[in-house]
């Protein structure tokens, strides 16, 4: 049991869109079961040039439950938000980090919060998928202010230690999401989405950016016969023309492209309709999509990059791509569907979940124990 009392928590939180907000809300709820938590979120996360999507919010009229205290691109709000965070008087400060653009703001906070406060950063990504000239400087400034770091993959841990060799780190598995409802009947889900009920169905889900490799999947799908269909669900960040051209050129025309943000209450339909989720990322650390697949017992095929494949046991809990070349990629997909391995993986994933208690509670407990250890270390010094 943690000895630390009050927690001050900052992250993107719903109704902000995306996996970080969803993750942070589940983590915040788990912490709030154990401690008094003051939670804060952004006024605005990104300037327009860093956010190519339609909206940063899930709803047209977002309803915020937590105080919005800072805008990353308005530096004067760093000072006003610092006063609010200091006033919270948390024994433990926890923040989420996934973009180097946040480095100056979060590094500033850490240096001017009370020296007695244990400062923990949960790092989703350290090195961005799309590199910018300021990444290194901002990341080092950020890392310099925190007492400990929680990572979701060994790959990110290595990046942190490369920049801060003496860093206190804890690697934890991304817990499975529970907020998206339960698995529904596959045929009913395909009916809702106007998919052919008889075809082998591949799913590509989530916000679409170049590094996620949808182009690689479209090229591979073009080599599959018409017993396969591809379901793409997610808003395109950037230019869609390249994907549209690949779809037009594809020999397999069985492609459904839902180019929009998928609301939380509709997510289960997409995962229930699929036989295999494909994550052909070109760069990655870990993936919230994989955690969503687990809940719906949906097998995944992931690329061998970053920490994406770390928790996959081949043919037991998922599949790892042998190659990104479209021919080999397509051959592996055909192979996966050629015998009973899909059903075996789905059953194994279901059994793993059945044997676990609430993963988010365990995750929160581990973070609090880690913070306790750091607090004791600080006292001894």
C-alpha positions in Angstrom: 0.0 0.0 0.0 1.4 3.4 -1.0 2.5 5.7 1.8 2.1 8.8 -0.5 -1.2 10.7 0.1 -2.7 13.1 -2.3 -2.1 12.9 -6.1 -2.1 15.7 -8.6 -2.8 14.3 -12.0 -2.4 16.0 -15.4 -3.0 14.6 -18.9 -5.3 14.7 -21.9 -8.7 13.5 -20.6 -12.0 13.0 -22.3 -13.7 14.7 -24.1 -10.3 15.1 -25.8 -10.0 12.5 -28.5 -7.6 9.6 -28.9 -5.9 6.8 -27.1 -3.9 8.9 -24.7 -7.1 10.5 -23.3 -8.8 7.1 -23.0 -5.8 5.6 -21.3 -5.4 8.5 -18.9 -9.1 8.4 -17.9 -8.9 4.7 -17.0 -5.6 5.2 -15.1 -7.1 8.3 -13.3 -10.2 6.3 -12.2 -8.0 3.5 -10.9 -5.9 6.0 -8.9 -9.0 7.7 -7.5 -10.1 4.4 -6.0 -7.0 4.4 -3.8 -6.1 8.1 -3.2 -7.5 11.6 -3.3 -6.8 12.8 -6.8 -7.0 16.3 -8.2 -7.2 16.0 -12.0 -6.4 18.6 -14.6 -6.3 18.8 -18.4 -5.5 21.0 -21.4 -7.2 24.1 -22.6 -5.7 23.2 -26.0 -3.2 20.4 -26.7 -1.8 21.5 -30.1 -1.5 24.4 -32.4 -3.1 23.8 -35.8 0.2 23.0 -37.6 0.7 20.0 -35.3 -2.9 18.8 -35.5 -4.1 17.9 -39.0 -7.4 16.3 -37.8 -10.9 17.7 -37.9 -11.3 18.2 -34.2 -9.5 17.6 -30.9 -12.7 16.7 -29.2 -15.1 13.7 -29.2 -18.2 15.9 -29.3 -19.1 19.1 -31.1 -20.0 20.6 -27.7 -17.4 19.1 -25.4 -18.3 18.8 -21.7 -15.3 18.9 -19.5 -15.3 17.4 -16.0 -11.8 18.5 -15.0 -10.3 22.0 -14.9 -8.6 23.1 -18.2 -5.5 24.9 -17.1 -2.9 25.2 -19.8 -2.4 25.7 -23.6 0.9 24.2 -24.8 1.5 27.0 -27.3 0.6 29.9 -24.9 3.7 30.0 -22.6 2.1 32.5 -20.2 -0.4 29.8 -19.2 2.6 27.7 -17.9 2.8 30.1 -15.0 -0.9 30.3 -14.2 -1.2 26.5 -14.5 1.9 26.1 -12.2 0.1 28.1 -9.5 -2.9 25.8 -9.8 -0.8 22.7 -9.6 1.1 24.0 -6.6 -2.1 24.9 -4.9 -3.2 21.3 -5.2 -0.4 20.3 -2.8 -0.1 16.8 -4.1 2.5 14.4 -2.5 2.7 12.8 -5.9 2.5 14.5 -9.3 1.8 12.3 -12.3 1.7 13.5 -15.9 1.5 11.8 -19.3 4.0 12.5 -22.0 3.9 11.6 -25.6 5.1 14.5 -27.7 8.4 16.5 -27.4 6.4 19.7 -28.0 5.2 19.3 -24.4 8.7 19.2 -23.0 9.2 22.9 -22.1 5.8 23.0 -20.3 6.1 19.8 -18.3 9.8 20.4 -17.6 9.0 23.8 -16.3 6.3 22.5 -13.9 8.6 19.8 -12.5 11.3 22.2 -11.6 9.0 24.6 -9.7 6.6 22.2 -7.9 7.5 21.5 -4.3 10.8 19.7 -3.8 8.9 17.3 -1.5 6.5 16.2 -4.3 7.5 13.0 -6.1 7.2 13.7 -9.8 6.4 10.7 -12.1 6.0 10.9 -15.9 4.1 8.1 -17.8 5.8 8.2 -21.2 3.8 6.8 -24.1 6.3 8.0 -26.7 9.6 9.8 -26.2 10.9 10.1 -29.8 8.0 11.2 -32.0 7.0 9.2 -35.1 7.4 12.4 -37.1 10.8 13.9 -36.2 11.3 17.6 -35.6 14.5 19.7 -35.0 13.6 20.4 -31.3 12.9 16.8 -30.2 16.3 16.2 -28.5 16.6 19.5 -26.7 13.0 19.5 -25.4 13.1 15.8 -24.4 16.3 16.3 -22.3 14.8 19.3 -20.6 11.7 17.3 -19.8 13.6 14.2 -18.5 15.8 16.4 -16.3 12.9 17.4 -14.0 11.3 14.1 -13.1 12.1 11.6 -10.4 10.8 8.5 -12.2 9.4 7.3 -15.4 6.7 4.7 -16.2 7.0 3.2 -19.6 4.8 0.9 -21.6 7.6 -0.9 -23.5 11.2 -1.8 -23.2 11.9 0.2 -26.4 10.8 3.4 -24.8 12.8 2.6 -21.6 15.9 2.2 -23.7 15.3 5.7 -25.3 14.9 7.2 -21.8 18.1 5.6 -20.5 20.0 6.7 -23.6 19.2 10.3 -22.7 19.2 9.9 -18.9 21.3 6.9 -17.9 20.6 7.2 -14.2 16.8 7.4 -14.6 14.5 5.5 -12.3 12.2 3.5 -14.6 9.3 1.0 -14.4 8.0 -0.9 -17.5 4.4 -2.0 -17.2 2.1 -3.7 -19.7 -0.6 -1.6 -21.3 -3.8 -2.7 -19.5 -6.8 -3.9 -21.6 -9.5 -1.4 -22.2 -13.0 -2.1 -20.8 -14.9 1.1 -21.7 -15.8 0.0 -25.3 -18.5 -2.5 -24.5 -18.5 -6.2 -25.2 -18.0 -8.4 -28.2 -21.2 -8.7 -30.3 -22.3 -11.3 -32.9 -19.9 -11.2 -35.9 -22.6 -11.5 -38.5 -24.7 -8.8 -36.9 -21.7 -6.4 -36.8 -21.0 -7.0 -40.4 -24.6 -6.4 -41.3 -24.5 -3.0 -39.5 -21.3 -2.1 -41.4 -22.6 -3.4 -44.8 -19.8 -5.9 -45.0 -20.0 -9.3 -46.8 -20.8 -11.8 -44.0 -18.9 -14.6 -45.8 -15.5 -13.0 -46.4 -12.4 -13.1 -44.3 -12.3 -9.6 -42.7 -9.1 -7.6 -42.0 -9.4 -4.5 -39.7 -7.2 -1.4 -39.7 -8.4 0.8 -36.9 -7.4 4.2 -35.4 -6.2 7.6 -36.4 -4.5 7.3 -39.8 -1.0 8.8 -40.1 1.8 7.8 -42.5 3.8 6.0 -39.9 1.0 3.5 -39.2 1.6 1.8 -42.6 -1.9 1.7 -44.1 -0.3 2.0 -47.5 1.6 -1.2 -46.8 -1.6 -3.0 -45.9 -3.4 -1.7 -49.0 -0.6 -3.0 -51.3 -0.7 -6.4 -49.6 -4.5 -6.5 -49.7 -4.4 -5.9 -53.4 -2.6 -9.3 -53.8 -5.3 -11.2 -51.8 -8.1 -13.0 -53.6 -11.7 -11.8 -53.3 -12.4 -14.1 -50.3 -10.8 -11.3 -48.3 -12.2 -7.9 -47.4 -10.6 -4.9 -45.7 -12.3 -2.6 -43.2 -10.5 0.7 -42.5 -11.9 2.8 -39.7 -10.4 6.1 -38.6 -9.9 9.7 -39.5 -7.0 10.5 -41.9 -4.5 13.0 -40.5 -3.0 14.6 -43.5 -3.6 13.9 -47.2 -6.0 11.1 -48.1 -5.2 11.1 -51.9 -2.4 8.6 -51.6 -4.7 6.0 -49.9 -7.5 6.7 -52.5 -5.1 6.1 -55.3 -4.0 2.8 -53.8 -7.6 1.8 -53.4 -8.4 2.6 -57.0 -5.4 0.6 -58.2 -6.1 -2.4 -56.0 -7.0 -5.7 -57.6 -9.1 -6.5 -54.6 -12.0 -4.0 -54.5 -13.5 -5.3 -51.3 -12.5 -2.3 -49.2 -14.7 -0.3 -46.8 -13.1 3.0 -45.7 -14.8 4.8 -42.9 -12.8 8.0 -42.8 -14.0 9.5 -39.5 -13.4 9.4 -35.8 -15.2 6.4 -34.4 -17.2 7.3 -31.3 -16.7 5.2 -28.2 -20.1 3.6 -28.3 -19.5 2.3 -31.9 -16.1 0.8 -31.4 -17.3 -2.7 -30.5 -19.1 -3.0 -33.8 -15.8 -2.7 -35.8 -13.8 -5.1 -33.6 -16.6 -7.6 -33.5 -16.9 -7.6 -37.3 -13.2 -8.5 -37.9 -11.3 -11.8 -38.0 -7.8 -10.2 -37.8 -6.6 -6.7 -36.8 -3.5 -5.6 -38.8 -1.0 -3.1 -37.3 1.7 -2.7 -40.0 3.3 0.3 -38.3 6.6 1.7 -39.7 7.6 3.0 -36.3 6.0 2.3 -32.9 6.5 2.0 -29.2 3.4 0.2 -28.2 -0.3 0.4 -29.2 -3.6 1.1 -27.5 -5.2 -0.7 -30.5 -3.6 -3.9 -29.4 -5.1 -3.4 -25.9 -8.5 -2.9 -27.5 -8.2 -6.1 -29.6 -7.5 -8.1 -26.4 -10.9 -7.1 -24.9 -12.7 -8.3 -28.1 -10.5 -11.5 -28.3 -9.4 -10.3 -31.8 -6.0 -11.6 -33.0 -3.5 -9.1 -34.2 -0.8 -9.1 -36.8 1.9 -6.5 -35.9 5.1 -5.3 -37.4 8.4 -5.9 -35.7 9.2 -2.3 -34.7 9.8 -0.6 -31.4 7.9 -2.3 -28.6 4.9 -3.3 -30.6 5.8 -7.0 -30.8 7.2 -7.3 -27.3 4.1 -9.0 -25.8 3.3 -11.2 -28.8 4.1 -14.9 -28.6 3.9 -16.0 -32.2 0.9 -18.2 -33.0 -0.1 -18.2 -29.3 -1.1 -14.6 -28.5 -0.8 -13.0 -31.9 1.3 -12.8 -35.1 4.4 -10.7 -36.0 5.0 -9.6 -39.6 7.9 -11.4 -41.3 8.3 -8.6 -43.9 6.7 -5.4 -45.1 7.1 -6.3 -48.8 3.6 -6.6 -50.1 4.0 -10.2 -51.5 5.4 -11.7 -48.3 2.9 -9.7 -46.2 0.0 -11.0 -48.3 1.3 -14.6 -48.1 1.5 -14.4 -44.3 -2.1 -13.2 -44.1 -3.2 -16.2 -46.3 -1.2 -18.5 -44.0 -2.8 -17.2 -40.9 -6.3 -18.0 -42.3 -5.3 -21.4 -43.7 -5.7 -23.4 -40.5 -7.1 -23.1 -36.9 -4.4 -20.7 -35.5 -6.8 -17.7 -35.5 -9.2 -19.5 -33.3 -6.4 -20.7 -31.0 -5.0 -17.2 -30.6 -8.5 -15.7 -29.9 -9.1 -18.4 -27.2 -5.7 -17.8 -25.6 -6.3 -14.1 -25.4 -9.7 -14.7 -23.9 -8.2 -17.1 -21.3 -5.5 -14.6 -20.4 -8.1 -11.9 -19.6 -10.3 -14.3 -17.7 -7.3 -15.2 -15.4 -6.7 -11.5 -14.5 -8.4 -9.2 -12.0 -8.8 -5.5 -12.9 -5.7 -4.7 -14.8 -6.0 -1.0 -14.2 -6.1 -1.4 -10.4 -2.9 -3.5 -10.7 -1.4 -0.9 -12.9 -2.2 1.9 -10.5 -0.8 -0.2 -7.5 2.4 -0.8 -9.4 2.9 3.0 -10.1 2.2 3.9 -6.5 4.7 1.3 -5.2 7.2 2.7 -7.6 6.5 6.3 -6.3 6.9 5.1 -2.7 10.3 3.6 -3.6 11.4 6.9 -5.1 10.2 8.8 -2.1 12.2 6.6 0.2 15.2 7.1 -2.0 14.8 10.9 -1.9 14.6 10.9 1.9 17.7 8.8 2.3 19.6 11.3 0.2 
